[in-house]
Amino acid sequence: MELKKTVGYEAAKLVVDGDVVGLGTGSTTSYFIKRLGDRIKREEMEILGIPTSYQSFFLARDFGIPITTLEEHDINIAVDGADEVDLDLNLIKGGGAAHTMEKIVDEAAERFVVIVDESKIVDKLGGIPVPLEVIPQACRMVTSHVQKLNGVPSLRMAEPKDKVGPVITDNHNFIIDVEFETIGEPEYLEKKLNAIPGVVENGIFSGIADEVLVGTKDGINILNRKK
Ligand code: 5RP
C-alpha cells in the first residue's frame, strides 16, 4: 500500500492549473484523487475531473474535485492504475470491473499516465486473466467463443457478504475473466476479443499508455512508450 500511495501522490504533481483530468479506478488511483483534491484546495487550482467509475466519482466528490463529462470537455491528462504492465506499456486492466469506462477516458486523454507498484510489471502479459465486460444475455455464447480462442473463461462472482451471484458492473453487465497462456500479441487479442458479439469491452489496453510511474522500494521509475 505504501508504494501505491507514493506513486499516486507523485502523479498528482503532473496536473497543472486548468487541466481536465481523467480519474482512474482502484486503490492506487484513490491516492492520486485524494492528493489532487488536496492540491486543488491548497493551491486554489481550477481543475475538472472525469471519473471512470462510481468509485472515482464518489472519491472526487468527497475530496472536492469538480466533475464534468466527456460530452462537455476533452481530457488533458488521465491517471489510472493497472493489473499488469508489459515492457511495451501494454496493460491488463479491469480488476475493479471498470475497464470499459477506463478505456474510453484513458484513450481520449492527450496524455495517459499509468500508476502501479513494481509487482505489476511483467515481461509478457498473461499471468492474470483478461476481464471481458459482457451483456448478460450473451454469457453462454461469449463463453463458447473464448474457448475457441483457447481461453479458459469464468464468470466473476461477487463476495456473498456484499451480493450473491455474479458481479454486476457500473453499466449493468457481467464480467467474464479469461485465462490465456502468455499473450504474445496483445493488440491482436484485444481486437479479436472485442469482435465477439456481446463483448462490450475487454481489459487489454494496447498502445495507449504514454508513460508508467512505477513505485519501487528505491523510489519511482518512469517507463516511457517507445516512439
Ligand atoms: C479497475 C482497474 C484498476 O486500475 C486496477 O485493477 C488496479 O487496481 P489497484 O490500483 O487497486 O491495484 O483496472 O478496473
Boltz pocket constraint, residues with backbone or C-beta under 6 A from the ligand:
constraints:
  - pocket:
      binder: B
      contacts: [[A, 24], [A, 25], [A, 26], [A, 27], [A, 28], [A, 29], [A, 80], [A, 81], [A, 82], [A, 83], [A, 92], [A, 93], [A, 94], [A, 95], [A, 96], [A, 97], [A, 98], [A, 99], [A, 102], [A, 115]]
      max_distance: 6.0
